[in-house]
Amino acid sequence: MNLFNSMVILLIAVTESTATFLSERFGALADSDAGEGVVSAAIAVLIFAFLGVILWVAFKATMGTATNAVNAQVAKLGQ
C-alpha cells in the first residue's frame, strides 16, 4: 500500500473516532443537528490541508531528486 492510501485510511479512522467521541461527549447537551454541516466542513478543510502538506512534501522531495540528477548530468557534460 502506498503512502497516499495509508494516509487516507488513517484520516478516515481519525475522523470517525473523533466524530464518535464528540457525539458521545456533547450529544447529551444538544439533541438537534444544528451546526453539524459546519463541523463536517471544518473536518473536510482539515483533511484537505493535511493532504496538501503531504503533497507539498512529496513534490519537494521529487524535485530535489530531479535537481540532483540534472546537476550530475550537467557536470558530466563539462568533463
NUDO-118273 format. One record per residue (C-alpha): z, x, y; chain. Coordinates in Angstrom, 1 decimal, decimal comma. Layout:
((Z X Y) A) ...
This chain:
((0,0 0,0 0,0) A) ((-0,9 1,4 3,4) A) ((1,4 1,8 6,4) A) ((0,0 -1,2 8,2) A) ((0,6 -3,6 5,3) A) ((4,1 -2,2 4,8) A) ((4,9 -2,7 8,4) A) ((3,6 -6,3 8,4) A) ((5,7 -7,1 5,4) A) ((8,7 -5,6 7,0) A) ((8,2 -7,5 10,2) A) ((7,8 -10,8 8,3) A) ((11,0 -10,1 6,4) A) ((12,9 -9,2 9,6) A) ((11,6 -12,3 11,4) A) ((12,5 -14,6 8,6) A) ((16,0 -13,2 8,2) A) ((16,5 -13,2 12,0) A) ((15,4 -16,8 12,2) A) ((17,7 -17,8 9,3) A) ((20,6 -16,0 10,9) A) ((20,0 -17,6 14,3) A) ((19,6 -21,1 12,9) A) ((22,8 -20,7 10,9) A) ((24,7 -19,3 13,8) A) ((23,6 -21,6 16,5) A) ((22,4 -24,6 14,5) A) ((25,7 -26,4 14,9) A) ((25,5 -26,0 18,7) A) ((22,2 -27,8 19,2) A) ((20,5 -30,1 16,7) A) ((17,4 -30,5 18,8) A) ((14,2 -28,4 18,5) A) ((14,1 -27,8 22,3) A) ((13,2 -24,3 23,1) A) ((12,0 -23,4 19,6) A) ((8,5 -22,7 20,9) A) ((9,9 -20,2 23,4) A) ((11,8 -18,4 20,7) A) ((8,7 -18,3 18,4) A) ((6,6 -17,0 21,3) A) ((9,1 -14,3 22,1) A) ((9,2 -13,2 18,4) A) ((5,4 -13,1 18,4) A) ((5,4 -10,9 21,5) A) ((7,8 -8,5 20,0) A) ((5,8 -8,3 16,8) A) ((2,6 -7,5 18,8) A) ((4,4 -5,0 20,9) A) ((5,7 -3,2 17,8) A) ((2,2 -3,3 16,2) A) ((0,8 -1,9 19,5) A) ((3,2 1,1 19,3) A) ((2,3 1,7 15,7) A) ((-1,5 1,6 16,5) A) ((-1,0 3,9 19,5) A) ((0,9 6,5 17,4) A) ((-1,9 6,3 14,7) A) ((-4,5 6,7 17,4) A) ((-2,8 9,7 18,9) A) ((-2,4 11,4 15,5) A) ((-6,1 10,7 14,6) A) ((-7,3 12,0 18,0) A) ((-5,1 15,1 17,7) A) ((-6,5 15,9 14,3) A) ((-10,1 15,3 15,5) A) ((-9,5 17,5 18,6) A) ((-8,2 20,3 16,5) A) ((-11,2 20,1 14,1) A) ((-13,6 20,1 17,0) A) ((-11,9 23,1 18,7) A) ((-12,0 25,0 15,4) A) ((-15,8 24,3 15,1) A) ((-16,5 25,3 18,7) A) ((-14,5 28,5 18,2) A) ((-16,7 29,4 15,2) A) ((-19,9 28,9 17,3) A) ((-18,8 31,6 19,7) A) ((-18,4 34,3 17,0) A) 
